[in-house]
Amino acid sequence: FPPGTPDDQQPVMTTTAIVHSIAFMLAFSSLIVACFVMAFRSRRTNGTLALVSAATGIALPLLIALGMAQVVATGVAFYLAAMLAWLWLAIVCTAAMRGRV
């Protein structure tokens, strides 16, 4: 990657790439924790939100792991994880605006 790159080229992570990777892991770890916190917090008041939050909290690390293990193309897995995270956030915000959290 990208096409035309020599096969024997060693991957080198610049300082910027390392910081980007650390920030990604911190952000997604926090997001996963937030999913489980929301699932726990809303378990009595909104069972659907609790279920969606728990399912998202389980699916996010699975998608990231599948991408890192290259079971699924890394870019595709990370894109799906990001879209799932935004969808979960939209659901939580909508529930909060309606007073159902």
C-alpha positions as a Markdown table, in Angstrom:
| # | Residue | x | y | z |
|---|---|---|---|---|
| 1 | Phe | 0.0 | 0.0 | 0.0 |
| 2 | Pro | -0.2 | 2.2 | -2.0 |
| 3 | Pro | 0.1 | 0.4 | -5.3 |
| 4 | Gly | 3.6 | 0.5 | -6.7 |
| 5 | Thr | 5.3 | 0.3 | -3.2 |
| 6 | Pro | 8.3 | -2.0 | -3.3 |
| 7 | Asp | 7.6 | -5.4 | -1.5 |
| 8 | Asp | 10.8 | -5.1 | 0.6 |
| 9 | Gln | 10.1 | -1.6 | 2.0 |
| 10 | Gln | 10.0 | -1.7 | 5.8 |
| 11 | Pro | 7.1 | 0.1 | 7.5 |
| 12 | Val | 8.3 | 3.1 | 9.4 |
| 13 | Met | 6.1 | 5.0 | 11.9 |
| 14 | Thr | 7.0 | 8.6 | 12.2 |
| 15 | Thr | 6.4 | 10.4 | 15.5 |
| 16 | Thr | 3.2 | 11.9 | 14.1 |
| 17 | Ala | 2.0 | 8.4 | 13.2 |
| 18 | Ile | 2.8 | 7.1 | 16.7 |
| 19 | Val | 0.9 | 10.0 | 18.3 |
| 20 | His | -2.0 | 9.4 | 16.0 |
| 21 | Ser | -2.1 | 5.7 | 16.9 |
| 22 | Ile | -2.0 | 6.5 | 20.6 |
| 23 | Ala | -4.8 | 9.1 | 20.3 |
| 24 | Phe | -6.9 | 6.6 | 18.3 |
| 25 | Met | -6.5 | 4.0 | 21.0 |
| 26 | Leu | -7.3 | 6.4 | 23.9 |
| 27 | Ala | -10.3 | 7.8 | 22.1 |
| 28 | Phe | -11.8 | 4.5 | 21.2 |
| 29 | Ser | -11.0 | 3.0 | 24.6 |
| 30 | Ser | -12.9 | 5.9 | 26.2 |
| 31 | Leu | -15.8 | 5.5 | 23.8 |
| 32 | Ile | -16.0 | 1.7 | 24.6 |
| 33 | Val | -16.1 | 2.6 | 28.3 |
| 34 | Ala | -18.8 | 5.2 | 27.7 |
| 35 | Cys | -20.9 | 2.6 | 26.0 |
| 36 | Phe | -20.8 | 0.3 | 29.0 |
| 37 | Val | -21.4 | 3.2 | 31.4 |
| 38 | Met | -24.4 | 4.2 | 29.4 |
| 39 | Ala | -25.6 | 0.6 | 29.3 |
| 40 | Phe | -25.3 | 0.4 | 33.1 |
| 41 | Arg | -26.9 | 3.8 | 33.7 |
| 42 | Ser | -29.9 | 3.2 | 31.5 |
| 43 | Arg | -30.6 | -0.4 | 32.3 |
| 44 | Arg | -33.6 | 0.5 | 34.5 |
| 45 | Thr | -35.0 | 3.5 | 32.6 |
| 46 | Asn | -34.5 | 2.6 | 29.0 |
| 47 | Gly | -33.8 | -1.1 | 28.3 |
| 48 | Thr | -33.5 | -0.5 | 24.5 |
| 49 | Leu | -30.8 | 2.1 | 25.0 |
| 50 | Ala | -29.0 | -0.2 | 27.5 |
| 51 | Leu | -29.0 | -3.1 | 25.0 |
| 52 | Val | -27.8 | -0.9 | 22.1 |
| 53 | Ser | -25.1 | 0.6 | 24.3 |
| 54 | Ala | -23.9 | -2.8 | 25.5 |
| 55 | Ala | -24.0 | -4.2 | 21.9 |
| 56 | Thr | -22.0 | -1.3 | 20.7 |
| 57 | Gly | -19.5 | -1.6 | 23.5 |
| 58 | Ile | -18.9 | -5.2 | 22.4 |
| 59 | Ala | -18.9 | -4.6 | 18.7 |
| 60 | Leu | -16.4 | -1.7 | 18.7 |
| 61 | Pro | -13.4 | -3.6 | 20.1 |
| 62 | Leu | -14.3 | -6.6 | 17.9 |
| 63 | Leu | -14.2 | -4.5 | 14.8 |
| 64 | Ile | -10.9 | -2.9 | 15.9 |
| 65 | Ala | -9.4 | -6.3 | 16.6 |
| 66 | Leu | -10.5 | -7.8 | 13.3 |
| 67 | Gly | -9.0 | -4.8 | 11.5 |
| 68 | Met | -5.7 | -5.0 | 13.4 |
| 69 | Ala | -5.5 | -8.8 | 12.8 |
| 70 | Gln | -6.3 | -8.1 | 9.1 |
| 71 | Val | -9.2 | -10.5 | 9.1 |
| 72 | Val | -11.1 | -7.7 | 7.6 |
| 73 | Ala | -9.3 | -4.9 | 5.7 |
| 74 | Thr | -8.0 | -2.5 | 8.3 |
| 75 | Gly | -9.5 | 0.6 | 6.7 |
| 76 | Val | -12.9 | -1.1 | 6.3 |
| 77 | Ala | -13.0 | -2.4 | 9.9 |
| 78 | Phe | -12.0 | 1.0 | 11.3 |
| 79 | Tyr | -14.5 | 2.8 | 9.1 |
| 80 | Leu | -17.3 | 0.5 | 10.3 |
| 81 | Ala | -16.2 | 1.1 | 13.9 |
| 82 | Ala | -16.3 | 4.8 | 13.4 |
| 83 | Met | -19.7 | 4.7 | 11.8 |
| 84 | Leu | -21.1 | 2.5 | 14.5 |
| 85 | Ala | -19.7 | 4.9 | 17.1 |
| 86 | Trp | -21.3 | 7.9 | 15.5 |
| 87 | Leu | -24.6 | 6.0 | 15.2 |
| 88 | Trp | -24.5 | 5.1 | 18.9 |
| 89 | Leu | -23.7 | 8.7 | 19.8 |
| 90 | Ala | -26.7 | 9.9 | 17.7 |
| 91 | Ile | -29.0 | 7.4 | 19.5 |
| 92 | Val | -27.8 | 8.5 | 22.9 |
| 93 | Cys | -28.2 | 12.2 | 22.0 |
| 94 | Thr | -31.7 | 11.6 | 20.7 |
| 95 | Ala | -32.7 | 9.7 | 23.8 |
| 96 | Ala | -31.2 | 12.5 | 26.0 |
| 97 | Met | -33.1 | 15.2 | 24.1 |
| 98 | Arg | -36.3 | 13.2 | 24.6 |
| 99 | Gly | -35.6 | 12.8 | 28.3 |
| 100 | Arg | -35.2 | 9.0 | 28.1 |
| 101 | Val | -31.8 | 8.6 | 29.6 |
